[in-house]
Amino acid sequence: MTVTTAHNPWYFAIPVFGWIARDLIHGTRDNILYFLVILLTLLVLAVKNWGLVALAMTALATVPVIFATLILITLGK
């Protein structure tokens, strides 16, 4: 099966992120669970390496997502 670049988004061209994104979009539902396990493993390794600073930076990065979720819940969507 040949993958053409005419119908692929630009982020498929990024080496590691593109492979994961292609698997999430075109693969099975199990790929999402594998991706979440990979993210959790990276978080655990970061906390082991850098301590609570890595956990705090992860929490800080998720603030906009949680804020948008709270706004959507408030609006009833």
Rosetta silent file (secondary structure, phi, psi, omega in degrees, C-alpha in Angstrom):
SEQUENCE: MTVTTAHNPWYFAIPVFGWIARDLIHGTRDNILYFLVILLTLLVLAVKNWGLVALAMTALATVPVIFATLILITLGK
SCORE:     score description
SCORE:     0.000 S_00000001
   1 L     0.000  124.853 -178.931    0.000    0.000    0.000 S_00000001
   2 L   -98.854  132.271  178.583    1.477    3.302   -1.082 S_00000001
   3 L   -98.161  119.656  178.447    0.811    6.423    0.946 S_00000001
   4 L   -89.788  152.051 -178.442    0.554    9.527   -1.191 S_00000001
   5 L   -87.053   -8.058 -177.545    1.454   12.914    0.158 S_00000001
   6 L   -69.722  -31.966 -176.381   -1.417   14.697   -1.596 S_00000001
   7 L  -106.566    4.661 -178.342   -4.025   13.598    0.950 S_00000001
   8 L   -95.256  140.702  174.906   -1.853   13.531    4.058 S_00000001
   9 L   -66.789  164.588 -176.814   -1.778   16.359    6.591 S_00000001
  10 H   -65.079  -29.867 -174.810    1.492   18.227    7.139 S_00000001
  11 H   -76.763   -8.214  172.636    2.117   16.655   10.551 S_00000001
  12 H   -69.111  -19.001 -178.685    2.522   13.183    9.035 S_00000001
  13 H   -79.922  -16.191  178.062    5.914   14.396    7.789 S_00000001
  14 L   -73.948  126.620 -168.713    7.296   14.870   11.329 S_00000001
  15 H   -51.425  -64.566 -174.361    9.315   11.692   12.013 S_00000001
  16 H   -82.974  -45.261 -179.179    8.085   10.345   15.373 S_00000001
  17 H   -62.587  -38.171  179.895    4.915   12.402   15.842 S_00000001
  18 H   -64.124  -39.676  177.955    3.769   11.632   12.291 S_00000001
  19 H   -63.828  -44.121 -179.740    4.028    7.875   12.821 S_00000001
  20 H   -66.939  -43.366  179.963    1.993    8.069   16.003 S_00000001
  21 H   -62.862  -40.787  178.721   -0.592   10.392   14.434 S_00000001
  22 H   -64.301  -41.077  177.863   -0.977    8.103   11.402 S_00000001
  23 H   -66.256  -37.891  179.445   -1.472    5.102   13.666 S_00000001
  24 H   -68.301  -36.523 -177.193   -4.045    6.963   15.764 S_00000001
  25 H   -81.073  -45.388 -172.787   -6.019    8.098   12.721 S_00000001
  26 H  -103.852   -5.294 -176.230   -5.795    5.027   10.484 S_00000001
  27 L   -93.126 -164.227  179.989   -5.070    2.267   12.988 S_00000001
  28 L   -83.343  173.305  179.113   -7.106    0.279   15.463 S_00000001
  29 L   -69.982  -20.947  179.421   -8.577    1.582   18.711 S_00000001
  30 H   -65.047  -26.836 -178.422   -5.809   -0.169   20.646 S_00000001
  31 H   -62.648  -32.394  178.084   -3.298    2.383   19.372 S_00000001
  32 H   -65.438  -41.865  178.368   -4.891    5.096   21.507 S_00000001
  33 H   -65.766  -39.827  177.316   -4.385    2.992   24.636 S_00000001
  34 H   -62.927  -39.857  178.936   -0.781    2.275   23.678 S_00000001
  35 H   -63.630  -41.766  178.333   -0.216    6.003   23.156 S_00000001
  36 H   -65.648  -37.722  177.004   -1.634    6.800   26.607 S_00000001
  37 H   -65.318  -39.206  177.722    0.593    4.139   28.197 S_00000001
  38 H   -63.386  -44.409  178.839    3.606    5.667   26.426 S_00000001
  39 H   -63.065  -41.842  178.166    2.712    9.147   27.718 S_00000001
  40 H   -64.586  -39.228  177.837    2.239    7.849   31.257 S_00000001
  41 H   -64.782  -41.807  177.182    5.576    6.023   31.090 S_00000001
  42 H   -63.427  -37.690  177.509    7.311    9.185   29.882 S_00000001
  43 H   -64.941  -43.715  179.083    5.742   11.122   32.752 S_00000001
  44 H   -63.056  -42.806  178.858    6.915    8.548   35.306 S_00000001
  45 H   -66.684  -35.408  177.576   10.436    8.576   33.866 S_00000001
  46 H   -66.949  -41.154  178.451   10.484   12.395   33.889 S_00000001
  47 H   -67.072  -36.749  177.696    9.400   12.494   37.535 S_00000001
  48 H   -66.053  -36.309 -176.893   12.036    9.905   38.375 S_00000001
  49 H   -81.065  -47.164 -173.460   14.698   11.926   36.598 S_00000001
  50 H  -110.172   -4.278  176.779   13.762   15.520   37.514 S_00000001
  51 L    84.237 -154.705 -175.820   11.455   15.095   40.491 S_00000001
  52 H   -68.860  -14.163  176.717    8.294   17.016   41.190 S_00000001
  53 H   -62.233  -40.845  178.617    9.316   19.787   38.798 S_00000001
  54 H   -64.961  -39.027  178.184    8.402   17.515   35.863 S_00000001
  55 H   -67.629  -39.151  178.532    5.030   16.760   37.442 S_00000001
  56 H   -67.582  -39.783  178.720    4.378   20.454   38.048 S_00000001
  57 H   -67.246  -34.829  176.224    5.294   21.364   34.458 S_00000001
  58 H   -66.410  -43.195  177.930    2.945   18.651   33.176 S_00000001
  59 H   -64.707  -38.267  178.595    0.129   20.010   35.334 S_00000001
  60 H   -65.519  -35.684  179.753    0.899   23.527   34.135 S_00000001
  61 H   -71.487  -24.487 -178.727    0.716   22.393   30.507 S_00000001
  62 L   -89.041   -3.916 -178.597   -2.740   20.861   31.034 S_00000001
  63 H   -59.045  -46.204  178.961   -4.275   24.035   32.506 S_00000001
  64 H   -62.033  -35.377  179.489   -5.591   25.389   29.153 S_00000001
  65 H   -66.307  -45.492 -179.974   -7.195   22.026   28.342 S_00000001
  66 H   -67.095  -37.637  178.940   -8.956   21.833   31.704 S_00000001
  67 H   -63.585  -44.112  177.587  -10.001   25.481   31.452 S_00000001
  68 H   -65.058  -37.270  177.270  -11.557   24.897   28.018 S_00000001
  69 H   -64.005  -42.176  177.955  -13.284   21.770   29.329 S_00000001
  70 H   -64.144  -37.817  176.966  -14.789   23.705   32.218 S_00000001
  71 H   -65.440  -42.681  178.936  -16.052   26.391   29.842 S_00000001
  72 H   -65.045  -37.572  176.872  -17.655   23.753   27.599 S_00000001
  73 H   -65.742  -40.521  179.862  -19.311   22.100   30.610 S_00000001
  74 H   -64.413  -37.919  179.146  -20.613   25.475   31.761 S_00000001
  75 H   -75.352  -12.932  178.572  -22.062   26.194   28.313 S_00000001
  76 L    86.115   23.353  179.521  -23.753   22.800   28.301 S_00000001
  77 L  -103.514    0.000    0.000  -21.889   21.272   25.364 S_00000001
